[in-house]
């Protein structure tokens, strides 16, 4: 078995890579990662340098990691700025670091990509650590792996960190009214009022997916993305070309929801569909309307999940306002390994205390669940 580090996903045949992405997760697909590269969202000058780790047996690809060398901590959604500051105060360099993650995507999924029937977990983790030890990277981080992978990583000595996201779960609802019937009277009335306001303002909604998607749709969605970025003073990680490529190579996974007023599209939400999960990613609007965001980003998507039998809807990172709209707190994890032991004890203590606070926060949120107690 040979270990190889490559600087571009384009050096791997798409069929070979997707064969180890056997659960068809769109975020770990060759097309998604290649679109990020081809659009210049990752690569030279971005602080995201691809370092894909491959395990081969002769010419056959057995396993891989979507790994990157990072010179900053932007676009990760697992915040370690305090760690970088601590490294600097001790006269050490935190960057570059290595992360196993999907750029700009706080979505849980497999990071240990392996051929069906193979268990290469130990080999992949060992190879990643070996590579970290042979470079000037300070540390190795795994962002949003699955729960099973978290246990595996923890058993190899990595430190686990917890956080909270808000997910909607499909309890085999027959329609949106069936979903609402499980909620408390107060929350049910709130959602109905918000949906009614959208109708009263003459807003109409359309869902576009698959081969219905045109380049014009993706161009419009990119403009909405930029509007939101500028409104919040954030950094635009994604480029126009990425949206174009997404509409070309991953259209079967893209679900667009547009809002119209008097015939003109005034808002849009981009969702990515996996096998059993819908992921809400980006939204924006050109005009403000009461409850526009909730209807475009949440209620239309929930309605779609119920119709399609999709089990889970992840509405993106953070957002306590999602709780009253049917999203419950869900623990996510990340795993961390530091090359230097100088701060390991301090980080271990911090993570253990943070886990307690995260669990308490989740329990507190669950006490305010929008669902009936039974």
ZITARA-V179322 format. One record per backbone hydrogen bond with DSSP energy under -0.5 kcal/mol. CO is the residue of the C=O (numbers start at 1). NH is the residue of the N-H. If there is no record, write none. Layout:
CO:NH  CO:NH
This chain:
2:56  4:6  4:54  6:52  8:11  9:12  13:17  14:18  15:19  16:20  17:20  17:21  20:22  20:114  21:24  25:28  26:29  29:33  30:34  31:35  32:36  33:37  34:38  35:39  36:41  36:42  37:40  43:46  43:48  47:49  47:71  48:43  48:50  49:69  52:6  52:54  53:65  54:4  55:62  55:63  56:2  56:58  57:59  57:60  60:57  60:62  62:115  63:55  64:113  65:53  65:67  66:101  67:51  68:70  68:99  69:49  70:96  70:97  73:76  75:104  78:80  80:84  81:85  82:86  83:87  84:88  85:89  86:90  87:92  88:91  92:94  94:138  96:138  97:70  98:141  99:68  99:101  100:143  101:103  102:105  105:107  111:113  112:114  113:64  115:118  118:120  120:124  121:125  122:126  123:127  124:128  125:129  126:130  127:131  128:132  129:133  130:134  131:134  131:135  132:135  138:339  138:340  139:98  140:337  141:100  141:143  142:144  142:335  144:109  146:150  147:151  148:152  149:153  150:154  151:155  152:156  153:156  153:158  154:157  159:336  161:334  163:332  165:167  165:330  166:315  167:328  168:313  169:171  175:179  176:180  177:181  179:182  180:183  182:372  184:188  185:189  186:190  187:191  188:192  189:193  190:194  191:195  192:196  193:197  194:198  195:199  196:200  197:201  198:203  199:202  202:262  204:260  206:258  208:256  209:212  210:213  214:218  215:219  216:220  217:221  218:222  219:223  220:224  221:225  222:226  223:227  224:228  225:229  226:230  227:231  228:232  229:233  229:234  230:233  235:237  239:242  239:243  240:244  241:245  242:246  243:247  244:248  245:249  245:250  246:250  250:253  250:254  251:210  251:254  253:273  254:210  255:271  256:208  257:269  258:206  259:266  259:267  260:204  261:264  264:261  264:266  266:286  266:287  267:259  268:284  269:257  269:271  270:281  270:282  271:255  272:274  272:279  276:312  277:274  278:280  278:314  279:272  279:281  282:270  284:268  289:292  291:295  292:296  293:297  294:298  294:299  295:300  298:302  299:303  300:304  301:305  302:306  303:307  304:308  305:309  305:310  311:170  312:278  313:168  313:315  314:280  316:166  319:322  320:323  322:325  322:327  323:326  328:167  330:165  332:163  333:144  334:161  335:142  336:159  337:140  341:344  341:345  343:347  344:348  345:349  346:350  347:351  348:352  349:353  350:354  351:355  352:356  353:357  354:358  355:359  356:360  357:361  358:362  359:363  360:364  361:365  362:366  363:367  365:368  366:369  370:184
